[in-house]
Amino acid sequence: MNGRRGGDRSGGTPTGETSGRDWRTVGLVAGATLISTGLAAYEIVPASVTPLIRDSLGVGSSAAGLLVGVMFGTAVVTSLPAGAVLDRTDTRRMMTLAVLALFVAGVWGWIAGRSGSYWSVITSRAVGGVAYVVVWNAGIDIVSRAVSAGSRATAVGIFTASGPVGFAIGQGTGPLVAARFGWPAIFLAFTGVPLLGLLVFLPASRGLGGARGDAPSLAEFGTVLRNRTVWLAGALGFLSYALYLFINSWGSSYLTGEIGLSLAASGLLVSVFPAVGLVSRISSGLLSDRVFDGRRRPVLLGSFLIAAPLMLVFTRLGSIPLLVAVLLLSGFAIQLTLGLSFTYVREVVESHVAATAVAFQTSVGLAGAFLSPIAGGAVVDAAGFDVAFLLFGALALGGIALAWRAPEPVAG
């Protein structure tokens, strides 16, 4: 089933005006990416100081883990409603409100952490989860609308690279912030980054992202949910996020428990897996736009063709250099789909429901991120790492079958 790529409304413009627009586009992408990077750091940072949180609040591992997981869970529930709102309102205004909501959530979490109120911290993180999903969906929407079709996947790939960059910043600097100012300060530390990004984003995006007169009706909204290609793209995102979070969550435990490395060494080695996403998510768009002449399917298919065998053989490798190479290559391959699928899904629907399609993709993908560490842990406990990696390798094989059936968007 072929979808339709949302059309671009463009005409001839003088050279000077075009140059000015190019610089505004750079500012828009840079500002949106900076906002999202700060949010990603805020999202993951509690994981970097889990022992401090457990001791301070007197909670167990699962309760401490919920400080990260609650944001994924909130995003799954609120993404689709947020997308429907974005199709009907001013994207710039929604981005602004989301950044301000994050600032409130950061202050709230800091105060709640200092007072030792666990559930108040959780609630503040839920508010941050809503801010995250609005920024993610709105950022993809406005970046896609601002960039020409020939560079769209590249620009969206740059924006989605904010995820692994933010994760790396949060994981690396969280302990330093906690040591200097106390662990509750981690919730405040990254709220300034989105505010700085907003200062870049707002002037660059002036005139873009306004409320559209062709906002979808309820019936047209339903066409997104009835579109088979949208569901196929969602399934690809679900599988990619599941693979991504499984290795992020359990790779270090495998290297420590099965290979015998120290926890510090294991964490350092596994960090290369998300870190390579900076290259991968940008490359996904460049490969699609430049190497494959705008075709999306070859990149989606190649992502799973590379990832599947690497997952299947992972526990058969005893050499540290080989494991590092596999982590790098699998991290690169899996995140190709994470970078491109958001461009793909908005191109297989009509342009006026594109934000809703992106929101659907976010919701389904993050469901994979939410469930994967839980399901992976259950399999590890019940049957061991060999079976767990084989199971997730089988999921990657399923991704090959789905990507093989993925139609190319049709310009319209």
Secondary structure as GFF3:
##gff-version 3
##sequence-region A 1 412
A	DSSP	beta_strand	4	5	.	.	.	ID=ss1
A	DSSP	alpha_helix	15	44	.	.	.	ID=ss2
A	DSSP	three_ten_helix	45	49	.	.	.	ID=ss3
A	DSSP	alpha_helix	50	57	.	.	.	ID=ss4
A	DSSP	alpha_helix	61	86	.	.	.	ID=ss5
A	DSSP	alpha_helix	91	115	.	.	.	ID=ss6
A	DSSP	alpha_helix	118	146	.	.	.	ID=ss7
A	DSSP	three_ten_helix	149	151	.	.	.	ID=ss8
A	DSSP	alpha_helix	152	160	.	.	.	ID=ss9
A	DSSP	alpha_helix	162	181	.	.	.	ID=ss10
A	DSSP	three_ten_helix	183	185	.	.	.	ID=ss11
A	DSSP	alpha_helix	186	189	.	.	.	ID=ss12
A	DSSP	alpha_helix	192	204	.	.	.	ID=ss13
A	DSSP	alpha_helix	218	226	.	.	.	ID=ss14
A	DSSP	alpha_helix	228	254	.	.	.	ID=ss15
A	DSSP	pi_helix	255	259	.	.	.	ID=ss16
A	DSSP	alpha_helix	263	270	.	.	.	ID=ss17
A	DSSP	alpha_helix	272	275	.	.	.	ID=ss18
A	DSSP	alpha_helix	277	286	.	.	.	ID=ss19
A	DSSP	pi_helix	287	291	.	.	.	ID=ss20
A	DSSP	alpha_helix	297	313	.	.	.	ID=ss21
A	DSSP	three_ten_helix	314	316	.	.	.	ID=ss22
A	DSSP	alpha_helix	320	347	.	.	.	ID=ss23
A	DSSP	three_ten_helix	351	353	.	.	.	ID=ss24
A	DSSP	alpha_helix	354	383	.	.	.	ID=ss25
A	DSSP	alpha_helix	385	405	.	.	.	ID=ss26
A	DSSP	beta_strand	410	411	.	.	.	ID=ss27
###
